[in-house]
């Protein structure tokens, strides 16, 4: 059974200020929950729909069995994923990464951030540096769209202007008018900056870019306004890994 206080707490975690206050976040689904558990995230609560206990044998003592109706009352998803967990947020600090790093300049859409975190995991980028105005990585929509990758990729929120002023690697920025990525010689060690969905990289951060790069348009009409930022990130990471 889910108590009234537990329901109230879970619902509050939809908002960033309460996630920050309680230092907790919600994860849903067998795969996602097990990924966070494997990576050492501290479990606060685990609610499992009756009949799905076998997926959480290692949490037999912490597991709270509930009905599908109870799960519907606490899920953040349109269709519940048979289990919901509340984990404690890990405290992270920036440590200089020697290889590729991603810097995100005010990414607003949770789905985009979640996809970018998954891409970083796929391409072996261990750390993402986010501007202070980038959407919270523990937003429930971000957590779910990462499909567990958030458990493995370190996400740090910093003043990215100060960070880029101090970094000792070349800084590449994704622009519409940059050098063709397919014709660029790309290093193994670099910082890749991706900008806001609507406005791109801000003018302040633009001044700190070493090299402007772009994914060229091949369509005959050349009328597509821009690529989705997550799609552009996938292409850039692929090219950096291929060249490196």
C-alpha positions in Angstrom: 0.0 0.0 0.0 1.1 3.5 -0.8 0.7 5.9 2.2 -0.7 9.4 1.8 2.6 10.9 2.8 4.4 8.7 0.2 1.9 9.8 -2.5 2.4 13.5 -1.6 6.2 13.1 -1.7 6.2 11.3 -5.1 3.9 13.9 -6.7 6.0 16.7 -5.4 9.1 15.3 -7.1 7.6 16.3 -10.4 8.9 19.8 -9.6 12.6 20.7 -9.5 12.4 22.7 -6.3 11.1 19.7 -4.4 13.6 17.3 -6.0 16.3 19.7 -4.8 14.8 20.1 -1.4 14.4 16.3 -0.7 17.4 15.3 -2.9 15.2 12.6 -4.4 14.0 11.7 -7.9 11.6 9.2 -9.5 12.4 6.4 -11.9 9.9 4.0 -13.5 10.1 0.7 -15.3 12.1 -2.5 -14.6 15.1 -1.7 -16.9 15.5 1.9 -15.7 15.2 1.1 -12.0 17.6 -1.8 -12.2 20.1 0.4 -14.1 20.1 3.0 -11.3 20.4 0.3 -8.7 23.4 -1.3 -10.5 25.2 2.0 -10.6 24.9 2.5 -6.8 22.1 5.0 -6.5 20.6 4.8 -3.0 17.0 3.4 -3.0 14.4 5.2 -0.9 11.2 3.5 -2.0 10.3 0.7 -4.5 6.7 0.1 -5.4 6.1 -2.9 -7.6 2.8 -4.1 -9.2 1.8 -7.5 -7.8 3.0 -10.2 -10.2 6.3 -8.5 -11.2 8.2 -9.3 -8.0 10.6 -11.6 -9.9 12.3 -8.6 -11.6 13.4 -7.2 -8.2 14.6 -10.3 -6.3 17.6 -8.4 -4.9 15.2 -5.8 -3.4 13.0 -8.3 -1.7 13.2 -6.6 1.7 12.7 -3.0 0.3 9.9 -3.9 -2.2 6.4 -2.7 -1.5 3.8 -4.6 -3.5 0.8 -2.6 -4.8 -2.1 -3.1 -7.2 -2.1 -1.7 -10.7 -4.7 0.9 -9.6 -2.4 2.1 -6.9 0.5 2.4 -9.3 -1.7 4.4 -11.7 -2.2 6.9 -8.9 1.5 7.6 -8.5 3.0 7.1 -12.0 4.1 10.1 -14.1 3.6 8.1 -17.3 0.6 7.7 -19.5 1.0 3.9 -19.2 2.5 2.7 -15.9 5.6 0.6 -16.2 4.9 -2.0 -13.5 7.2 -0.4 -11.0 8.2 3.0 -9.6 11.2 3.8 -7.5 12.4 6.8 -5.6 16.2 7.2 -5.5 18.5 9.6 -3.7 20.2 12.1 -6.0 24.0 11.5 -6.2 26.1 14.6 -5.5 28.5 15.2 -8.4 31.4 17.6 -8.9 33.3 18.4 -12.1 36.5 16.5 -12.7 38.6 17.2 -15.8 37.8 14.6 -18.5 40.7 14.0 -20.9 38.6 12.9 -23.9 35.4 14.3 -25.5 33.1 16.4 -23.4 29.6 17.8 -24.3 28.6 21.3 -23.1 24.9 22.2 -23.3 23.9 25.8 -23.6 20.4 26.2 -22.2 18.7 23.0 -23.6 15.1 23.4 -22.5 13.3 20.3 -23.8 13.4 17.2 -21.4 13.2 14.8 -24.3 16.2 16.4 -26.0 18.3 16.3 -22.9 17.3 12.7 -22.3 18.2 11.7 -25.8 21.5 13.6 -25.6 22.4 11.7 -22.4 21.7 8.4 -24.1 23.9 9.4 -27.0 26.7 10.4 -24.7 26.4 6.9 -23.1 26.4 5.3 -26.6 29.4 7.2 -27.8 31.4 6.9 -24.6 31.2 10.5 -23.5 31.4 10.2 -19.7 30.5 13.7 -18.7 28.1 16.4 -19.8 28.5 20.0 -18.6 25.1 21.8 -18.6 24.5 25.5 -18.2 22.6 26.5 -15.1 19.5 27.2 -17.2 19.5 23.8 -18.9 16.5 21.5 -17.9 17.1 19.4 -14.8 18.5 16.0 -15.6 16.3 14.5 -12.9 13.1 15.8 -14.4 10.9 12.6 -14.7 10.7 13.0 -18.5 14.5 13.2 -18.8 15.0 10.2 -16.5 12.6 8.1 -18.6 13.9 9.1 -22.0 17.5 8.2 -21.0 16.4 4.6 -20.5 18.9 4.2 -17.7 21.8 6.0 -19.4 21.6 8.8 -16.7 22.9 6.2 -14.3 26.2 6.0 -16.2 26.7 9.5 -17.6 27.8 12.2 -15.2 25.8 15.4 -15.6 27.2 18.6 -14.0 25.6 22.0 -13.9 28.1 24.9 -14.0 28.6 28.5 -15.2 29.6 27.3 -18.7 31.2 30.7 -19.6 33.7 30.3 -16.8 34.2 26.6 -17.6 35.0 27.4 -21.3 37.4 30.2 -20.4 39.4 27.7 -18.3 39.3 24.6 -20.5 42.5 23.5 -22.1 41.0 21.7 -25.1 39.7 23.0 -28.5 36.1 24.1 -28.2 33.9 23.1 -31.1 30.4 24.7 -31.5 27.5 23.5 -33.6 26.3 26.3 -36.0 24.3 26.5 -39.2 27.1 28.3 -40.9 30.1 26.3 -39.6 32.6 24.3 -41.5 31.2 21.1 -43.0 31.7 18.4 -40.3 32.3 15.8 -43.0 35.3 17.7 -44.3 36.8 18.7 -40.9 39.8 17.1 -39.3 38.6 16.3 -35.8 40.7 15.7 -32.6 40.2 12.9 -30.1 40.1 15.4 -27.2 37.7 18.3 -27.5 34.7 20.1 -26.1 31.5 20.1 -28.2 29.0 22.9 -27.4 25.4 22.5 -28.5 22.9 25.4 -28.2 19.4 26.1 -27.3 16.6 24.6 -29.4 15.2 28.0 -30.6 18.2 30.3 -30.3 21.3 28.1 -30.8 24.5 29.0 -28.9 24.3 32.3 -27.0 26.4 35.2 -28.2 28.4 35.2 -24.9 29.4 31.5 -25.4 29.9 32.0 -29.1 32.9 34.2 -28.3 34.6 31.2 -26.6 34.2 28.8 -29.5 37.5 27.8 -31.2 35.9 26.2 -34.3 32.5 26.5 -35.8 31.2 23.2 -37.3 27.9 22.3 -39.1 26.0 19.4 -40.5 25.4 20.4 -44.1 22.0 20.2 -45.8 21.8 17.9 -48.8 18.2 18.5 -49.8 17.7 20.1 -53.3 15.5 22.9 -52.0 17.6 23.7 -48.9 14.5 24.9 -47.1 14.8 22.9 -43.9 15.3 25.4 -41.1 17.5 23.4 -38.8 18.2 20.0 -37.3 16.8 18.9 -33.9 19.6 19.5 -31.4 19.7 15.9 -30.3 19.9 14.7 -33.9 22.7 17.2 -34.6 24.5 16.0 -31.5 24.3 12.4 -32.7 25.9 13.3 -36.0 28.7 15.3 -34.5 29.5 12.7 -31.9 29.6 10.0 -34.6 32.0 12.0 -36.7 34.3 12.9 -33.8 34.5 9.2 -32.9 35.0 8.1 -36.5 37.8 10.7 -37.0 39.4 10.0 -33.7 
